[in-house]
Amino acid sequence: MSQLQAAFDTISQENNVKEKTCSRKTIKKLIQAEIGVEFHKSKRVNESERVSIKESRDAAIQLSENADEDCTSNMKTLYDASVLLRKSINKCKKWVFTGSLETLSKDNCPEELYCFYRWIIQGPNATLSAQEKSTEVHKRAMHLAQTTISMCLTEWQVGNKKSETIQAK
């Protein structure tokens, strides 16, 4: 509102109006009648009122509500995906060190988890242009999958309220 008052004063001076004929209250009423805006008091005392156009405000509120619904459905989708990935992790065979770190098989790492990380890294496309890129994506996806498997808590660890520490399997 203070900016509107300043603009009114500037326009008045440019048009050689000697005496100020309109108070802030009168300017406010004129603006509300002619433009159809609403004035909102600020929460802070030292700030002037805020001006908004009703249609724009209502549209913004509607967009915000739709975004919240989209966010909620996206979070539900991610939650469902995590439940499926945890089930596949818990079903996989535990890896035992046999003297080499290259002995990880498909039985030890769920395909769903590996594909999930591969899709996150490279996107939905199935092929990459160079063999080096494909190998690098494979290594990174396997590394993330192995880390996730090792950090995944068992049902006992999740349910045990007395346990203060979290230990990896």
N, C-alpha and C positions, 0 to 999 in steps of 0.2 A: 504494500500500500504506500510505503514511503517513496518508492520509485514512481508510482503513479502520481503522487502529489508533486514530486519534483518535475515530472514531465508536464503536468498541468501548469505549474509555475513558469516553466521555460516557455511553453506555448503562449502563455499570457504575456510574458515580457516581450517575446518576438512580435506580438500583435499590438504592442504599445498599450496594454491595459495597465492603468496606473494603480488602481486599487484592487486589492484581492477581494473578489465578490463571493467566492465559493470556499466554504470550509471543507475540511477533509470528509466530514459526514455527508455534505451535499455532493461532493465528487463521487463518493462511494455509491450514493443513491442513483446518480446519473449513469454511472458505469453499469450498475446492476440492471437498470431499466433498459439501457440501449444495447448492451452486449449480452446479457444473460449469464453473468459470472457469479460465483459465490466467493465470499470472503471467509477465511478461517483464522481464528485467533491462534497465535503461536503459543507453544507451551512455555517458552521463555518470555519473561516480562520485557526484556530489552530488545526483542525482535518485533518487527512490524507484522501486520496481518499478511497472510498468504492469499493469493488470488487463484482460483481454478475455474475452468469451464466445465460445467456440469456434465455435458456429453462426453468430453475427453476423460474426465475423472471416472465416470461410470464404465467407459470402455477399458480403461486401465485396470480397474478393479476386476472386471470380467476376465481380462487376459491373465491377471494374477491368479484368479481362482482356477482357470483352465490349466495354468502352468503347475499349480499345486496338484491337480488331479493327474497330470502327466507324470510328475515327479513321483507321486505315490505309486502309480502303476509301474513305472520303471524300477523303483525300489523293490516292488513285489517280484518283478521278473528276475532281478539280480538275486534276491533272497531265494527264490525257487531254484535258480541255477546253482547257488552255493549248497543248497540241500542235496541236489543231485551229485555234485562234485564230491561232497563229503561222503555220501553213500559209496561212490565208486572208490574213493580212497580207502575207506574202511574195509572194502571187499578185497582189495589187492593184497597180494602176497608180500610179506615183510622181506626186505632185502637184507641179505647176510653178506658181510665182507668176505670175499674169497681170495684176497691177495691182489685183486685188480679193481680199479674203479670203473672199468669198461664193461662190467658184467651185468649191468642193469637191463632187464628184459621187459617185454610188454606186460608180463605178469606182475612186475614190481611197480609199474607206473601206469595208471589208468589212461587209456586213449582219450577219454573225454577231457581230462585235465590237460594233457599235452596239446590237444587240438584247441582248447580254450585259449591257452597262452599263445599258441602260434597265431590264432586269429586276432588276438589283441595286438601282437607285435606287427604282423604283416597286413592285417585287414582281412576282409572276406575272400580276396583272390587266392586261388589255389597254387599258382605258380609265380615265381620271381624270375626276373630277367637273367641273372647270372647265377651260376652254380655256387659261387662263393657266398652270395647273399642267402641262398637257400640253406647252405650249411650253417651259416651264422645264425639264422633264424631258428634252425633246428637245435643248435647248441643252447641258445638263450631260452627257448621254450622248455627244453629238458631241464635246464638249470632251475628255472622257476618252478617247474612241476616237482622236481626233487626237493627243493626247499619247502614248498607247500606241504608235501607229504611228510617231511620230517618235523614240521612245526604244527601239524594238525593234531589237535588234542583228542584224546580218546573220550568216549562217553563218560567214563569214570572220572577223568580229570575235569570235565565240564561240570559234572554233577556234584563233585566233592566240594562242599562249602568250607571245610576246615583247612583245606590245602592252601597255603599262602604262596607257594611257588608253583611255577608252571614248568614242567620238564618236558623236553621233546622226546618222542618215542625213539 
